[in-house]
Each structure stands twice: as structure tokens, then as C-alpha cells.
């Protein structure tokens, strides 16, 4: 099975960064990284009967973790996860 997750940065300030995530721009949830408390939170799940939110949320969380740890908190405006 092919995997494609789109992530679009919605907001960033010194306290947090928020991304939209999902299989396409029509079905997206919201995920945030709280920079002060160092916690990733789901703000809203994907609202779709067609796509399982848990699948996309876990992958978005891993990509966000990579930006935090390996990419030194370089939060890009747009990224994808493909495999």
C-alpha cells in the first residue's frame, strides 16, 4: 500500500507550531507542537468516512518529531510523507 500524507504549516510563533495534515487538502486534521512543554497534540482529527485519522495522525506526528529532533526545529511551510 502506498502512503501519502500532506502537511501544511498553518501557524507558528515562539510558543507553538500548528500543521494541517491528511491525504489531501480536502480532508485534513490539525496537529500542534507545544514548544514550551515539548508536547505534540492533536487539535482536530480528519473528518472523513473514507480515511482513518489514526493512520495519518501517527505519520504526521513522526514527521513533526523529526523536524523537532533531527532538523533542529526547522518547521517548513509544506512537507509530505511518501512511501
C-alpha positions in Angstrom: 0.0 0.0 0.0 1.3 3.4 -0.9 1.4 6.1 1.7 1.0 9.8 1.1 0.5 12.4 3.9 0.4 16.1 3.2 1.4 18.6 5.9 0.9 22.3 5.6 2.0 24.8 8.3 -0.9 26.8 9.5 0.6 28.9 12.3 3.9 29.4 14.2 5.1 31.6 17.0 7.6 31.2 19.8 5.2 29.0 21.8 3.8 26.6 19.2 3.6 25.4 15.6 0.3 24.1 14.1 0.1 21.9 10.9 -2.8 20.7 8.9 -2.3 17.0 7.9 -4.1 14.5 5.8 -4.3 12.6 2.5 -5.2 15.7 0.5 -6.2 19.4 1.0 -9.9 18.4 1.3 -9.5 16.0 4.2 -7.3 17.5 6.9 -6.8 17.3 10.6 -4.7 19.7 12.8 -1.7 18.8 14.9 0.5 21.1 17.1 3.8 21.1 18.8 3.8 23.0 22.1 7.4 24.3 22.1 7.3 25.3 25.8 6.1 22.0 27.1 7.7 19.9 24.3 4.4 18.0 23.6 2.7 17.1 20.3 -1.1 17.4 20.5 -3.9 16.6 18.1 -6.1 19.6 17.8 -8.7 18.1 15.5 -8.9 14.7 13.6 -9.5 14.2 9.9 -13.3 14.4 9.5 -13.8 11.7 6.8 -15.6 8.4 6.4 -13.1 7.4 3.8 -9.8 7.9 5.7 -8.7 6.6 9.1 -7.4 9.5 11.1 -5.2 7.4 13.3 -3.1 6.3 10.4 -2.4 9.9 9.2 -2.0 11.4 12.7 0.7 8.9 13.6 2.7 9.6 10.5 2.2 13.4 10.9 3.4 13.1 14.5 6.5 11.2 13.4 7.3 13.8 10.7 6.8 16.6 13.2 9.1 14.8 15.7 11.8 14.6 13.0 11.6 18.3 12.4 12.0 18.9 16.1 14.9 16.5 16.8 16.8 15.8 13.6 16.1 19.1 11.8 16.7 21.4 14.8 13.2 22.7 14.9 13.2 23.8 11.3 9.4 23.9 10.7 8.9 24.0 6.9 5.8 25.5 5.3 4.9 22.3 3.4 6.1 18.7 3.6 4.9 15.3 2.5 5.4 11.8 3.7 5.6 9.3 0.8 6.4 5.6 0.7 
